[in-house]
Amino acid sequence: MREAIFFYISIFLFGIVIGSFMNVCIYRIPLKEDIVKTRSHCMSCGYTLKWYDLIPVFSFIFLKGRCRKCKAKLSIQYPLVETANGLAWVLVFLIRGVNIDSLLYCLLFSALIVLSVIDFRTYEIPLGINIFILTLGLVRVATDYSNWLSYLIGFFCVSVFLTVLYYATGGRAIGGGDIKLMAVCGLVLGWKLTVLSFFLGCIFGAVIHLIRMKVSGESHVLALGPYLSMGIVTAMLWGDQMINWYFQFL
């Protein structure tokens, strides 16, 4: 019991550390800034942050959400993304167990959080994130080579349909980044979970965006990436059970 508690605390702490880097990606990728070499700094005064300003979640709490130097208010996004990623990693290991697939799913979950925030703000899915997910997919195929055909079909089964839709509508119905996202995630999930994730993503998008349009007057134009990501995460964690439940009624 103690070992399990220590393990999940460690997973959470490692997850929030990754979450700190995710915040860097969320802010810098749309601005085409370097995400590795450039030192972290205050967005208001340019103050270069010290190591003790960069402790995930805890530095934000200690500084009361303000810059140490200029006292400018810091975005609540920092602790929210870090905490969400830590909890997401714990959730993945709780549901999927301790194995290589869980690690790949954790990294996929983190990539989808970054992708979703950026797409929600800019209506663009960065190519670099899709390439990162593609790398995860190649690792998944290598570690489960006996099922390589399922992953290969997963790469094409939704993305080909979306590609046809893209050209048929002149790019008005779907974005190129969404097509790439479903392709590379298909390589991670396999074809069954990929089809399910797309179906769920469309449902999430239709329901949630209609509510947003009704409540806040949101435009009919939507960033599909966050909703597809919700479908991918749902299929990733509970898809096998959902598919088995569905086939009980056939």
N, C-alpha and C positions, 0 to 999 in steps of 0.2 A: 504493500500500500504506500509506504513512504517513498519507495523507488518510483512508483507511478506518479505520485504528486510532484516529486522532484523533476521527473522527466517532462511533465506537461508545463511546469513553471519554466523550465529551460527552453522548451519549444516556444512558449509565449514571449520570453525575453529575446530569443533569437528572432522571432517574428517581428517584434517592434523595432529591432535594429534594422532589419530589412525594410521595414516601413519607413524609417528615416531616409533611407536611400531612395525609396519610392517617391517621397515628397520632392526630392531633388529632381527626379525624372519628370514629375508632373509639371514643375515650374519651368525647367530648362529646355526640355525637348521641344515644346512649341516655339520657344524663342531661338532655337538652333544654337543653344549654348552648350559648352562642354560639360558633361555630367561627371567627369572624373578628375580633371586637373584643376578646375576653378574652385577656389576655396569658398566654403559656405559663408554667406554674408547677409546682413540685414537688408531687406528690400527697400527700406526707407532711407537710411543714412549710409549704407555701404560698410558698416562696421564688420570686420572680419571676425567671425565667431570663434571662440576658444573651444577646446575639447569639452569643458564643463558646461558650455552652452548647447551642446549637441547631444546630451543624454536623452534618448527618446522618451517622450511623455513627461518624465520627471523634471527636465530642464524647463519645459513650458509651465509646469505647475509652480516650480520654485520661483521663476521670473514673473509669475502672475500674468502670463500671456503678453509680456511686453519686452521690447528690446532692452538689453542691459544698458546700452549707451544712450540712445535717443528717446527711450520709453515709448516708442511707437507701438501700437497694438499689433500683435502677431495674429496671423490667421488661425482660426480654430481648426483648420484643415490639418495642421501638423499633428496634433495629438489624436485627432479622429482617425486619420489614415494609419498611423502607427498602431493604435489600439485595435482598429479593425483588422489589420493584418495579423497581429499577434493572436487575436481570437480566432481568425480564420485558420491559421496554422494548427492551433489546438483542435479545432473542430474537425479538420481533415484527418488528423492522426487518430482522434477518437472514433471516427466513423469508419475509416479505411484501414486502420491498424498501422503497425510499425513496419514499413517495407519501402522499397524503392519507388513504388507507384505513389505512395503518399507524399514523398519528397517532391516528385514531379508535379503532383497535383497542387502542392503548396506553392511552388514556383509559378505554376499556371494561374492560380488564384491571385497571386500578387501582381502578375502581369496584367490580368484582367481588370484589377482595381485601377492601376495606372492608366490603362487604355480607356476605361470607362470615364474617368474624370476628364482626361484630355479630350475625348470625343464629345462629351457633354458640353464642354466649353468652346471647342473649336470646330466641331463637326468634321474632324479628321482623325483617322486612326494612323498613328506613326508606323511607318514601314519597319523601323527597328524593332518594335515590340512584336510584330508578326514574325520577324526573323528569329527573335528569341524563342517564341512559342514553337516555331518550326524546329529549332534545335532540340527543344524538349520532346517533340514528336519523334525525331530521329533516335533519341536516346530510348524512348518508349519502345519503338520498333526493335531496337537492338537488344533490349532486355526482355522482350517477349516475342522473339523472332518466330516462334511457331504459329503465331496469329498475325503474321505480317500482312496477309491478304485483307483482313478486316480493317487494319489501319490504312492500307492503300485505298480501299473502297471508301473509307471515311474521308480521305483527302478529297475525293472527287464527287461523292454522292450529292452533297448539298451545294458545293461551290460551282459545279457545272450548271446546275439549275439556275443559280443566281447569276452566273455569267450570261446565260441566255436571256434572262430577265433584264440584265443590265443593258445589253445591246438592243433588245427589243424596245426598250423604253428610252433609249438614248441617255442612260444613266440617271433618269429621274426617279426610278423606283428603288434603286439600291446603289450603294457606293462601292467603289473598288476595294476600299479597306475592309468592308464587311465581307466581301467575297473571299479575300485572303484570310481573314480571321476564321471563317468557317472551314476553309481548307486546312490550315495548319492545326486547328483544334481537332479536326477530324483525324489527323495523324496521331494525336495524343489519345483520343477517346475511342476510336473504332467507329464503324459505320452506324451501329444501332444507337449508341449514345449521342452521336452527332445528329442523326435525324431527330431524335427526341429533343435535344438541346435547341435545335432550330425551331421546332414546333413550340416549345415552351417559351423561347425568346419572342416569337411572334405574338403569343398570347400576352406575355408580360408587357410588350410594347403597346399592343392595342388597348389593353385595359388601363394601364398606368398613364399612358399619354392622353387618353380620352379624359381621364380624371383631371389631369393637369390642365388640359384645354378648358375644361368646365370650371375648375376652381380658380386658376390663375390667369386664364386667357392666353395660354401658351399657343404659339403658332402650330399649324398642322404639320409643319416640317419638324422632323424629329431626328435625333442622333440615335441610330439603331444599335450602335456598339454596346452601350450599357445594358440594353435589354437582351441582346444576344448573350452577353456575358452572364447575366442572371440565369438564362436558360442553360448555358454551359456549366455553371457552377451547380445548379440544381441536378442536372443529369450526371455530373461528375460524382456527386455525393450520394444521391438517392436513385439514380437512373435505373440500376439493375432491379431494384425492388419495384419501381414503377412499371417497368416492362413486364416483369413476372406477374404482377397484379393484373395488368391489362390482358395478358394471354390466358388468365384463368377464366375469362368471360367469353373466350372464342370457342 
